[in-house]
Amino acid sequence: VRFRSEDPQKFAKMFAEPQIDNSDRLVEIMDSYGVTHAVIQPVPGNTSLDLTANAAKKHKGRLFPLYRPVALMNATASGKAMTDPTTLAQNARKTAEDIEKLFPELGFIGVGEILPGGLVTMEIDPGKISTAMGPIMEALQPKRLPILFPTGSTAFKGNLYYLYNVLWVDELAGNFPQVPIVLTKMGRGLKGCFDMCLVVAMRNTNVFLDLTDSTGEHVREAIDRVGARRVMFGTDLIEISRNYAYDVGAEIVHDAKVSKEEWEWIAWRTANEVFTLGL
Amino acid sequence: MQDNNPKTPTLSHSRRDLLQVAKATSLGIAMSSVVPSLASSQQAQPEPFPTAADDLPGLNDQSVKPVHSQGSLRRDSRYLVDVHVHVGKRQALSRLPIRSAAQRTG
């Protein structure tokens, strides 16, 4: 956030650069911390689905790839949401088509972090959001493929309403109970957003939480209210966080005072079920 | 910070985008009905992961510091899955100073 604020031109230029496969380095970092597997997703800006799919193939059995709509990723990087209703409807259909055709072809196991705003709708009414997300959710539902929604806040512009006010997910989760929904970062340590993540998870058994950038206090409360079977370990490991991602993750887990049994679920069992990893 | 470069995202751009919410019309996509549970998908079984992480090589990039001893984060769990990793880097990122946890901003 600070980098973007201090030097927005450099930030924009950076996100216009081509992407390079850094999966070898990420796997080395995982190894140094005893992280056995990772669910990976592309980053915004000049997004390449092939890069993500190929990284997973190169590290087959350790890295599992998620899909993100390229149009949304590039719009996110440029900071300009797509707002034309025709484009938004086309995006919904295109994403659904990708799920049915591209997933088997490239090996994607779910939809990575997306938000409906600027992808399929600009509405903020939960019912209308659910309707707009319909084609995507219907494509995911037959195979129970998961979808991830980020929560809390982000360095990227736009979509703050959908990120912070997570209550819209309640309607979607209720309408598509066979689709596992992961609320990533479970509020990102922000109390108001965490409460919404929690209440949505309490009301919908197909909603899961990842503890990325959360707090020990919030993770503990989530375990106490919805159980460790609904919580997963995550760090937001990325090139820029490579020096601290796992230290932060370790601190959150330590502060949450998880039992051995709770940790088995958080460390891998929940992820194994949600993402069908075959562990 | 105001920036006149049209390619540079600005807060005002973003808020204008979101203000479109009030103008946007319903897409008219039919509400999806709840479909009964269908057969669960099974991905191809991954190749077995080597169990010992103890003999893995150290980091090539010395700027990354493995603070914890190998496996301490794992806490003796059978596996440790990080469900939130982003792949892909840009050359410009390599020129940024290495950050610490205290500098993380999201």
Boltz contact constraints between the chains, C-beta under 6 A:
constraints:
  - contact:
      token1: [A, 1]
      token2: [B, 105]
      max_distance: 6.0
  - contact:
      token1: [A, 1]
      token2: [B, 106]
      max_distance: 6.0
  - contact:
      token1: [A, 2]
      token2: [B, 105]
      max_distance: 6.0
  - contact:
      token1: [A, 8]
      token2: [B, 3]
      max_distance: 6.0
  - contact:
      token1: [A, 8]
      token2: [B, 8]
      max_distance: 6.0
  - contact:
      token1: [A, 9]
      token2: [B, 5]
      max_distance: 6.0
  - contact:
      token1: [A, 9]
      token2: [B, 8]
      max_distance: 6.0
  - contact:
      token1: [A, 12]
      token2: [B, 7]
      max_distance: 6.0
  - contact:
      token1: [A, 12]
      token2: [B, 8]
      max_distance: 6.0
  - contact:
      token1: [A, 14]
      token2: [B, 90]
      max_distance: 6.0
  - contact:
      token1: [A, 14]
      token2: [B, 92]
      max_distance: 6.0
  - contact:
      token1: [A, 17]
      token2: [B, 90]
      max_distance: 6.0
  - contact:
      token1: [A, 17]
      token2: [B, 91]
      max_distance: 6.0
  - contact:
      token1: [A, 17]
      token2: [B, 92]
      max_distance: 6.0
  - contact:
      token1: [A, 19]
      token2: [B, 88]
      max_distance: 6.0
  - contact:
      token1: [A, 20]
      token2: [B, 89]
      max_distance: 6.0
  - contact:
      token1: [A, 22]
      token2: [B, 89]
      max_distance: 6.0
  - contact:
      token1: [A, 23]
      token2: [B, 87]
      max_distance: 6.0
  - contact:
      token1: [A, 28]
      token2: [B, 59]
      max_distance: 6.0
  - contact:
      token1: [A, 31]
      token2: [B, 53]
      max_distance: 6.0
  - contact:
      token1: [A, 31]
      token2: [B, 56]
      max_distance: 6.0
  - contact:
      token1: [A, 32]
      token2: [B, 59]
      max_distance: 6.0
  - contact:
      token1: [A, 32]
      token2: [B, 66]
      max_distance: 6.0
  - contact:
      token1: [A, 33]
      token2: [B, 68]
      max_distance: 6.0
  - contact:
      token1: [A, 33]
      token2: [B, 73]
      max_distance: 6.0
  - contact:
      token1: [A, 34]
      token2: [B, 53]
      max_distance: 6.0
  - contact:
      token1: [A, 34]
      token2: [B, 70]
      max_distance: 6.0
  - contact:
      token1: [A, 34]
      token2: [B, 71]
      max_distance: 6.0
  - contact:
      token1: [A, 34]
      token2: [B, 73]
      max_distance: 6.0
  - contact:
      token1: [A, 34]
      token2: [B, 74]
      max_distance: 6.0
  - contact:
      token1: [A, 34]
      token2: [B, 80]
      max_distance: 6.0
  - contact:
      token1: [A, 35]
      token2: [B, 80]
      max_distance: 6.0
  - contact:
      token1: [A, 35]
      token2: [B, 82]
      max_distance: 6.0
  - contact:
      token1: [A, 36]
      token2: [B, 49]
      max_distance: 6.0
  - contact:
      token1: [A, 36]
      token2: [B, 79]
      max_distance: 6.0
  - contact:
      token1: [A, 36]
      token2: [B, 80]
      max_distance: 6.0
  - contact:
      token1: [A, 37]
      token2: [B, 81]
      max_distance: 6.0
  - contact:
      token1: [A, 38]
      token2: [B, 82]
      max_distance: 6.0
  - contact:
      token1: [A, 38]
      token2: [B, 85]
      max_distance: 6.0
  - contact:
      token1: [A, 39]
      token2: [B, 83]
      max_distance: 6.0
  - contact:
      token1: [A, 40]
      token2: [B, 85]
      max_distance: 6.0
  - contact:
      token1: [A, 40]
      token2: [B, 87]
      max_distance: 6.0
  - contact:
      token1: [A, 41]
      token2: [B, 86]
      max_distance: 6.0
  - contact:
      token1: [A, 42]
      token2: [B, 88]
      max_distance: 6.0
  - contact:
      token1: [A, 43]
      token2: [B, 86]
      max_distance: 6.0
  - contact:
      token1: [A, 43]
      token2: [B, 88]
      max_distance: 6.0
  - contact:
      token1: [A, 51]
      token2: [B, 88]
      max_distance: 6.0
  - contact:
      token1: [A, 52]
      token2: [B, 87]
      max_distance: 6.0
  - contact:
      token1: [A, 55]
      token2: [B, 87]
      max_distance: 6.0
  - contact:
      token1: [A, 60]
      token2: [B, 47]
      max_distance: 6.0
  - contact:
      token1: [A, 61]
      token2: [B, 46]
      max_distance: 6.0
  - contact:
      token1: [A, 61]
      token2: [B, 47]
      max_distance: 6.0
  - contact:
      token1: [A, 61]
      token2: [B, 49]
      max_distance: 6.0
  - contact:
      token1: [A, 79]
      token2: [B, 9]
      max_distance: 6.0
  - contact:
      token1: [A, 79]
      token2: [B, 13]
      max_distance: 6.0
  - contact:
      token1: [A, 79]
      token2: [B, 14]
      max_distance: 6.0
  - contact:
      token1: [A, 81]
      token2: [B, 17]
      max_distance: 6.0
  - contact:
      token1: [A, 83]
      token2: [B, 20]
      max_distance: 6.0
  - contact:
      token1: [A, 85]
      token2: [B, 25]
      max_distance: 6.0
  - contact:
      token1: [A, 85]
      token2: [B, 27]
      max_distance: 6.0
  - contact:
      token1: [A, 89]
      token2: [B, 27]
      max_distance: 6.0
  - contact:
      token1: [A, 109]
      token2: [B, 43]
      max_distance: 6.0
  - contact:
      token1: [A, 122]
      token2: [B, 20]
      max_distance: 6.0
  - contact:
      token1: [A, 122]
      token2: [B, 21]
      max_distance: 6.0
  - contact:
      token1: [A, 122]
      token2: [B, 24]
      max_distance: 6.0
  - contact:
      token1: [A, 124]
      token2: [B, 21]
      max_distance: 6.0
  - contact:
      token1: [A, 128]
      token2: [B, 26]
      max_distance: 6.0
  - contact:
      token1: [A, 131]
      token2: [B, 29]
      max_distance: 6.0
  - contact:
      token1: [A, 131]
      token2: [B, 31]
      max_distance: 6.0
  - contact:
      token1: [A, 132]
      token2: [B, 27]
      max_distance: 6.0
  - contact:
      token1: [A, 132]
      token2: [B, 29]
      max_distance: 6.0
  - contact:
      token1: [A, 134]
      token2: [B, 29]
      max_distance: 6.0
  - contact:
      token1: [A, 134]
      token2: [B, 32]
      max_distance: 6.0
  - contact:
      token1: [A, 138]
      token2: [B, 32]
      max_distance: 6.0
  - contact:
      token1: [A, 141]
      token2: [B, 35]
      max_distance: 6.0
  - contact:
      token1: [A, 142]
      token2: [B, 38]
      max_distance: 6.0
  - contact:
      token1: [A, 143]
      token2: [B, 41]
      max_distance: 6.0
  - contact:
      token1: [A, 144]
      token2: [B, 40]
      max_distance: 6.0
  - contact:
      token1: [A, 155]
      token2: [B, 106]
      max_distance: 6.0
  - contact:
      token1: [A, 157]
      token2: [B, 9]
      max_distance: 6.0
  - contact:
      token1: [A, 157]
      token2: [B, 14]
      max_distance: 6.0
  - contact:
      token1: [A, 158]
      token2: [B, 14]
      max_distance: 6.0
  - contact:
      token1: [A, 158]
      token2: [B, 17]
      max_distance: 6.0
  - contact:
      token1: [A, 178]
      token2: [B, 37]
      max_distance: 6.0
  - contact:
      token1: [A, 184]
      token2: [B, 84]
      max_distance: 6.0
  - contact:
      token1: [A, 210]
      token2: [B, 83]
      max_distance: 6.0
  - contact:
      token1: [A, 210]
      token2: [B, 84]
      max_distance: 6.0
  - contact:
      token1: [A, 212]
      token2: [B, 84]
      max_distance: 6.0
  - contact:
      token1: [A, 232]
      token2: [B, 83]
      max_distance: 6.0
  - contact:
      token1: [A, 234]
      token2: [B, 82]
      max_distance: 6.0
  - contact:
      token1: [A, 234]
      token2: [B, 83]
      max_distance: 6.0
  - contact:
      token1: [A, 234]
      token2: [B, 84]
      max_distance: 6.0
  - contact:
      token1: [A, 235]
      token2: [B, 82]
      max_distance: 6.0
  - contact:
      token1: [A, 235]
      token2: [B, 84]
      max_distance: 6.0
  - contact:
      token1: [A, 236]
      token2: [B, 84]
      max_distance: 6.0
  - contact:
      token1: [A, 237]
      token2: [B, 85]
      max_distance: 6.0
  - contact:
      token1: [A, 238]
      token2: [B, 86]
      max_distance: 6.0
  - contact:
      token1: [A, 239]
      token2: [B, 89]
      max_distance: 6.0
  - contact:
      token1: [A, 239]
      token2: [B, 93]
      max_distance: 6.0
  - contact:
      token1: [A, 240]
      token2: [B, 93]
      max_distance: 6.0
  - contact:
      token1: [A, 242]
      token2: [B, 64]
      max_distance: 6.0
  - contact:
      token1: [A, 243]
      token2: [B, 64]
      max_distance: 6.0
  - contact:
      token1: [A, 243]
      token2: [B, 98]
      max_distance: 6.0
  - contact:
      token1: [A, 244]
      token2: [B, 100]
      max_distance: 6.0
  - contact:
      token1: [A, 244]
      token2: [B, 101]
      max_distance: 6.0
  - contact:
      token1: [A, 246]
      token2: [B, 73]
      max_distance: 6.0
  - contact:
      token1: [A, 247]
      token2: [B, 67]
      max_distance: 6.0
  - contact:
      token1: [A, 247]
      token2: [B, 101]
      max_distance: 6.0
  - contact:
      token1: [A, 248]
      token2: [B, 101]
      max_distance: 6.0
  - contact:
      token1: [A, 250]
      token2: [B, 73]
      max_distance: 6.0
  - contact:
      token1: [A, 263]
      token2: [B, 75]
      max_distance: 6.0
  - contact:
      token1: [A, 263]
      token2: [B, 77]
      max_distance: 6.0
  - contact:
      token1: [A, 264]
      token2: [B, 77]
      max_distance: 6.0
  - contact:
      token1: [A, 267]
      token2: [B, 77]
      max_distance: 6.0
  - contact:
      token1: [A, 267]
      token2: [B, 80]
      max_distance: 6.0
  - contact:
      token1: [A, 268]
      token2: [B, 79]
      max_distance: 6.0
  - contact:
      token1: [A, 268]
      token2: [B, 81]
      max_distance: 6.0
  - contact:
      token1: [A, 271]
      token2: [B, 81]
      max_distance: 6.0
  - contact:
      token1: [A, 271]
      token2: [B, 83]
      max_distance: 6.0
  - contact:
      token1: [A, 276]
      token2: [B, 43]
      max_distance: 6.0
  - contact:
      token1: [A, 278]
      token2: [B, 45]
      max_distance: 6.0
  - contact:
      token1: [A, 278]
      token2: [B, 46]
      max_distance: 6.0
  - contact:
      token1: [A, 279]
      token2: [B, 79]
      max_distance: 6.0
